[in-house]
Each structure stands twice: as C-alpha cells, then as structure tokens.
Amino acid sequence: KQVAWYDKPEEFIPQSYCTRERDKVDRPRDPMHFKSAYKLLTASDIPATLHSFHLEYLHRSLNSRSKHEAMGLPNADAFCLHCTVVAILSHVLNECIIAQLSQRVITRFFDWK
C-alpha cells in the first residue's frame, strides 16, 4: 500500500513521480526535489491559469498527441507533426523545433526591450 500524503507527508511520493520513473522520463533523482515543486506552487502568487498548467504538468495530465493515442482516440497519432518523433510532453514543450523557435523569439524580444 502506498503511503498517503495526509498520513506521512515526509514519506509520501507522488504517483506522477513513480510513473515518470516507470516510463524513464526525465525527473529529479531525489523524489524530495520533485515534491518541492508543489511547495513552490502553493506559496507562489502566480495567475490561476499558470498555476493550473504547472499542476497538470506535474501530474502528467496535460493534453498531448501521445496521450490521445494511448487512450485509443480515433485518428490519433503520437508523432510530432514537425519533427516526426513521439510527441511526449517534454518534446512538445522543449525539444520540438516549434518550441525552440518560440523560446528564441521570446528571448530576443526581452533582450531587445
């Protein structure tokens, strides 16, 4: 039986960390570092939409092409339209050519300002 947060918060490891470990997705080596992201979210004063996005990212519940395929949705394709690799969330947000282009544009805009 998994330890519940309300029983022993110091020993609790979020299920999303365990699935990252199982799926060999990038994650901190120490689960306590992963849990600290939750503490930062509860203490931060960010807009609700950004707060929700971060929680969905931590819980691995954001919408993605690979999730659509895993759910068996009709005409679902797990591959990125631009890079022809599996479109897991980390690829879509960081590695995809479109994400990198967006990051460069935003960075250059703020460097220009």
Backbone bond lengths (Angstrom), bond angles and torsions (degrees), N, CA, C in turn:
res aa  C-N    CA-C-N  psi(-1)  N-CA   C-N-CA  omega(-1)  CA-C   N-CA-C  phi
1 K - - - 1.452 - - 1.526 109.13 -
2 Q 1.323 115.76 135.45 1.450 121.18 -179.95 1.530 110.27 -76.74
3 V 1.332 115.73 143.57 1.457 121.68 178.53 1.522 108.69 -70.66
4 A 1.328 116.77 133.22 1.466 121.33 178.84 1.521 109.75 -87.72
5 W 1.340 115.71 148.15 1.464 120.69 -179.07 1.521 111.73 -58.45
6 Y 1.325 117.47 -43.15 1.463 120.04 -176.21 1.523 112.20 -72.69
7 D 1.338 118.94 -20.67 1.464 120.97 176.81 1.527 111.65 -79.44
8 K 1.334 115.87 -51.95 1.463 121.49 -177.65 1.531 108.73 -142.52
9 P 1.339 117.64 81.57 1.466 120.19 -175.63 1.523 113.93 -58.18
10 E 1.335 117.82 -32.08 1.467 119.91 -178.85 1.526 112.31 -71.27
11 E 1.335 118.24 -25.02 1.469 122.06 -179.63 1.524 112.98 -97.47
12 F 1.311 117.26 -13.28 1.465 121.84 -176.22 1.531 111.04 -65.69
13 I 1.327 116.07 132.43 1.465 122.09 173.92 1.526 107.12 -120.14
14 P 1.343 117.79 121.17 1.471 120.20 -177.77 1.533 112.29 -59.22
15 Q 1.317 115.90 143.36 1.459 121.73 178.70 1.535 110.89 -57.85
16 S 1.324 116.80 -34.07 1.467 119.84 -179.50 1.529 111.45 -65.20
17 Y 1.318 117.91 -29.58 1.470 120.40 174.64 1.531 109.13 -68.82
18 C 1.323 116.27 -43.10 1.473 120.86 -179.28 1.526 111.30 -63.08
19 T 1.337 117.62 -39.48 1.471 119.00 179.16 1.524 110.94 -71.60
20 R 1.327 117.60 -31.60 1.472 119.75 174.38 1.523 109.78 -63.56
21 E 1.325 115.61 -41.66 1.464 120.92 178.32 1.535 109.90 -63.36
22 R 1.319 116.53 -46.82 1.470 122.05 -179.86 1.523 111.88 -60.87
23 D 1.336 116.18 -42.46 1.466 121.27 -176.59 1.522 113.07 -87.05
24 K 1.327 116.59 2.67 1.463 122.78 -179.43 1.527 112.16 55.96
25 V 1.342 114.92 44.07 1.461 122.74 177.02 1.526 107.51 -94.58
26 D 1.333 116.14 147.71 1.463 119.87 179.02 1.520 110.71 -51.99
27 R 1.329 115.11 135.91 1.456 121.97 179.83 1.521 107.38 -162.19
28 P 1.334 118.20 160.88 1.468 119.81 174.25 1.526 109.73 -65.67
29 R 1.298 116.77 147.77 1.470 119.73 178.04 1.519 111.72 -64.70
30 D 1.310 115.28 -35.59 1.462 120.61 -178.19 1.531 109.60 -100.72
31 P 1.334 117.77 120.36 1.469 120.13 179.51 1.529 113.49 -56.97
32 M 1.327 117.67 -25.56 1.464 120.21 179.48 1.533 111.06 -65.13
33 H 1.316 117.23 -32.93 1.469 120.24 176.24 1.527 110.15 -66.68
34 F 1.327 115.82 -38.99 1.460 120.53 177.86 1.526 109.80 -64.11
35 K 1.324 116.62 -43.83 1.469 120.95 -179.86 1.524 111.62 -63.86
36 S 1.315 117.62 -28.27 1.465 119.83 -178.57 1.528 111.40 -65.16
37 A 1.336 118.13 -24.35 1.467 120.84 176.65 1.527 110.53 -62.58
38 Y 1.308 117.18 -34.92 1.465 120.72 177.84 1.527 110.67 -66.34
39 K 1.338 116.30 -41.52 1.459 120.02 179.36 1.525 110.29 -62.94
40 L 1.330 116.65 -41.76 1.462 120.32 178.67 1.522 110.85 -60.73
41 L 1.329 116.63 -40.51 1.466 119.82 -179.87 1.525 112.17 -65.43
42 T 1.311 116.81 -39.48 1.471 118.94 -178.30 1.523 111.70 -70.70
43 A 1.334 116.77 -26.34 1.460 120.28 -177.95 1.526 113.20 -94.79
44 S 1.331 117.70 -9.72 1.462 118.98 -175.36 1.525 111.73 -88.01
45 D 1.308 113.93 158.14 1.458 121.14 -178.83 1.532 109.04 -112.05
46 I 1.338 116.39 59.83 1.465 121.05 -178.72 1.528 109.46 -101.11
47 P 1.341 117.03 160.60 1.471 119.04 178.69 1.533 111.79 -59.47
48 A 1.311 115.33 151.91 1.474 121.47 -176.30 1.526 112.26 -58.94
49 T 1.327 118.00 -36.97 1.473 119.70 -179.00 1.520 110.90 -66.09
50 L 1.322 117.35 -39.72 1.463 120.89 178.12 1.524 110.50 -70.01
51 H 1.315 116.28 -38.28 1.470 121.51 176.48 1.530 109.71 -60.38
52 S 1.317 116.65 -46.03 1.465 121.55 179.46 1.525 111.47 -62.96
53 F 1.339 116.33 -42.63 1.463 120.58 178.67 1.524 110.87 -59.17
54 H 1.328 117.08 -45.95 1.462 120.79 -179.45 1.520 111.77 -64.24
55 L 1.331 117.01 -40.99 1.468 119.25 177.26 1.529 111.11 -63.65
56 E 1.321 117.02 -43.13 1.462 119.82 178.65 1.531 110.89 -64.11
57 Y 1.332 116.54 -36.07 1.465 120.04 177.03 1.526 110.31 -65.64
58 L 1.328 116.94 -46.36 1.464 120.52 179.23 1.527 111.70 -62.21
59 H 1.334 116.67 -38.25 1.469 121.34 -178.20 1.522 112.88 -84.60
60 R 1.332 116.75 -2.25 1.468 122.43 -179.60 1.527 111.41 59.97
61 S 1.313 116.35 39.65 1.464 119.91 -178.55 1.525 112.63 -114.43
62 L 1.333 117.96 7.63 1.467 120.11 176.79 1.525 109.85 -67.26
63 N 1.295 115.12 147.85 1.452 122.50 178.72 1.526 110.77 -65.24
64 S 1.327 118.71 135.51 1.461 121.54 176.83 1.524 109.88 -153.87
65 R 1.322 115.11 160.30 1.467 120.87 178.93 1.531 111.42 -62.46
66 S 1.314 116.98 -39.51 1.466 119.78 -179.56 1.534 111.15 -67.23
67 K 1.341 116.85 -34.05 1.474 119.27 176.08 1.527 110.77 -67.74
68 H 1.308 116.65 -39.56 1.472 119.97 177.85 1.525 110.63 -58.66
69 E 1.329 115.79 -44.26 1.462 118.83 179.23 1.530 110.98 -65.75
70 A 1.341 116.60 -41.98 1.472 120.28 179.54 1.527 111.89 -62.40
71 M 1.352 116.73 -31.10 1.460 120.95 179.01 1.526 111.98 -80.86
72 G 1.329 116.86 -7.82 1.454 120.30 178.58 1.517 113.95 76.74
73 L 1.334 116.72 27.17 1.458 119.29 178.15 1.530 110.12 -67.47
74 P 1.330 117.25 143.55 1.463 119.73 -179.68 1.531 111.17 -62.10
75 N 1.317 116.11 140.13 1.471 124.16 179.41 1.522 113.24 61.19
76 A 1.318 117.41 21.91 1.468 120.30 178.70 1.525 109.15 -78.10
77 D 1.308 114.86 141.09 1.458 121.60 179.56 1.513 107.37 -136.10
78 A 1.324 117.83 124.87 1.453 121.81 -174.84 1.526 113.23 -81.21
79 F 1.313 118.52 -2.61 1.458 120.28 -173.92 1.524 112.17 -93.91
80 C 1.329 114.86 143.31 1.459 122.45 177.27 1.526 108.92 -63.88
81 L 1.297 116.55 135.49 1.464 121.05 -178.76 1.526 112.30 -68.82
82 H 1.312 117.15 -21.66 1.458 120.94 -174.29 1.519 113.78 -103.09
83 C 1.331 117.48 -30.21 1.470 120.83 -171.82 1.525 114.21 -114.81
84 T 1.298 118.05 -10.02 1.469 124.92 -178.13 1.536 113.05 55.97
85 V 1.319 116.94 36.55 1.463 122.38 169.99 1.523 107.20 -119.64
86 V 1.324 117.53 166.10 1.461 120.53 179.38 1.530 108.89 -61.89
87 A 1.311 116.26 129.55 1.465 122.82 -173.11 1.518 112.16 -88.03
88 I 1.344 115.78 61.83 1.462 117.97 173.06 1.525 107.51 -71.53
89 L 1.293 116.59 163.02 1.463 121.33 -172.31 1.524 113.34 -59.12
90 S 1.321 117.39 -41.08 1.466 119.12 -179.27 1.527 110.71 -63.18
91 H 1.326 117.25 -33.89 1.467 119.76 176.22 1.525 110.65 -66.80
92 V 1.318 116.14 -48.15 1.465 120.58 -176.60 1.529 111.25 -62.26
93 L 1.329 117.58 -39.75 1.465 121.02 -176.24 1.529 114.08 -84.35
94 N 1.346 117.76 -25.06 1.468 119.54 -171.95 1.517 115.50 -128.19
95 E 1.319 117.97 -41.87 1.458 120.82 -168.71 1.523 114.32 -95.94
96 C 1.303 117.71 -25.87 1.467 121.85 -176.51 1.534 109.62 -61.04
97 I 1.323 115.98 146.85 1.454 120.70 179.04 1.530 111.57 -58.64
98 I 1.319 117.76 -34.05 1.462 121.49 178.72 1.538 110.31 -68.89
99 A 1.332 117.56 -42.34 1.468 120.83 177.89 1.523 110.68 -64.08
100 Q 1.327 117.04 -42.34 1.457 120.10 179.76 1.525 111.38 -66.14
101 L 1.322 116.60 -39.78 1.465 120.52 177.16 1.534 110.35 -61.71
102 S 1.318 116.01 -45.09 1.467 120.62 178.73 1.523 111.03 -61.30
103 Q 1.324 117.00 -42.77 1.459 120.67 179.24 1.528 111.11 -62.03
104 R 1.347 116.46 -42.19 1.473 120.16 179.04 1.523 111.49 -64.06
105 V 1.329 116.58 -43.08 1.468 120.27 -179.67 1.523 110.62 -62.23
106 I 1.317 117.09 -45.75 1.467 121.02 -179.90 1.530 110.44 -64.47
107 T 1.329 117.00 -43.71 1.460 120.93 179.28 1.524 110.89 -61.33
108 R 1.312 117.03 -45.84 1.469 120.55 -179.77 1.532 110.64 -65.66
109 F 1.304 117.28 -37.04 1.461 119.97 177.82 1.527 110.64 -59.99
110 F 1.341 116.18 -47.24 1.466 119.24 -178.47 1.527 112.25 -72.97
111 D 1.321 117.65 -28.34 1.463 120.26 174.23 1.525 110.00 -68.28
112 W 1.332 116.51 -35.65 1.451 122.53 -179.55 1.522 111.32 -69.30
113 K 1.328 116.32 -39.07 1.481 121.86 -177.76 1.464 110.84 -63.62
